[in-house]
Amino acid sequence: MKRKVLSIILVLLLTVVGACSNSSETQGSADSNTTSEGKKVKLTTAVFAADAEATQGWMTEIAEQIGVEIDIQVLPDGDQNEQLYKTKAATKSLPDITLYHPGTRFKSDLVPEENLVDLTEQSWVKQLSDTSPYSIDGKVYGAPMGGGMGVGIFYNKELFDNLGLEVPTTVDEMMKVAKTIKQESDVIPFYVSGENPMGLNSLGLASFAVDEAHNENLVKEINDKKATVMDAKHFIQSHQMLEDLNNEKLINSDYLSASLEHAITALVEGKTAMFLTADFITNLLSASYSDDELNKLGFFPYPSEGKNVYAYKPGYALSVSKTSKHQEKAIEFMNYFMTKEGQQIFLDNNRGFKTPALAGLELDTSNSNELFKSMSKVYAENTPIEMFDGTLIASLEYGVQLSKKC
């Protein structure tokens, strides 16, 4: 019965996205913002629910800048939106502007060489620091929706200052800092939110980037079965550290049931000193707390043992469908988005911390709080390494090895 209900829901959602793709498809002239019927060109897109408010904001503004309308359909988060987009790609009915995960899923689910417009010759491509998440055989089929999502450690800056603690740069230093905090305060040194998988896998994402910094061929070696995840020494070390933190009661006792909301509350209210997670939580922080409260927090990268790197996931891929009947206007939309003005519109519509997609682009950050400024400094001073969940080929054999070890 449940399967039948889910099938009905999926069909209904496909119908909605189909309507999105087929609306206003009368071809306008190359130099006009109106169709042959005198109506304003309407570009279609489908966005994910979690980012819907911000995405609707900046997309609508950019559409106004180039003189078109935009029809935005909001998809559910999770597996359903992926299935919807894969189905639309398979049936050659993607919306004018697609918005999808970068990396391996972008390449396998959307099949860019068949379904998306080649954007390689657009002027902004040369300003991208890394095109690999959006490329096939040297051709670029997408633009990053912002500078990506990083993983790092949010910390109680006031507590660190009061106890005279320095930001740790090695795992050993971080353990010493945690022990000092326990000895000299009643604050939980390190918070873990295990209710959601992201609360546990962020540690692995952050530490694996350190392994890649020490061996730039590690992912290729694992994918080619010349190495295993057991060769990712810092990845293994990070989970041993987590076990040590638990054994020495340096983390919250409810770490398996604690939610992200619990972690955020503990962090802002000064009940915990450190919390490792992805920077998407800044959306939640900004929605619930004032700049004065956020100014008490700081941010530092997971200790990289002298390599100055951090793990990041590229921003969603923004692309143009080959089946779009307003292809030139869709490309114009993309090109405006990838200008300084377009990037500023994108950043201004996001409550949380975001970075521009173009390398070296200086934007107005005068209204940022101290936490966001510290994050910007960390990202500027360290080299991003793409998270392994977008580059590593899954292997049951290696998963069994890891489970036996950990």
RAPE-V727349 format. One record per helix or strand of 3 or more residues. SS is the DSSP state (a for helix, b for strand). FROM is the first residue (numbers start at 0). LEN is the number of residues. If there is no record, write none. Layout:
BEGIN
ss: <SS/SS>
from: <FROM/FROM>
len: <LEN/LEN>
END
This chain:
BEGIN
ss: <a/b/a/b/a/b/a/a/a/a/b/a/a/b/a/a/a/a/a/b/a/a/b/b/b/a/a/a/b/a/a>
from: <1/41/48/68/78/96/103/111/122/131/148/156/170/187/196/217/228/232/259/271/280/290/296/308/316/326/339/369/382/387/395>
len: <21/7/17/7/12/4/7/4/5/3/8/7/14/4/18/6/3/15/9/7/8/4/4/5/5/11/9/12/4/3/10>
END
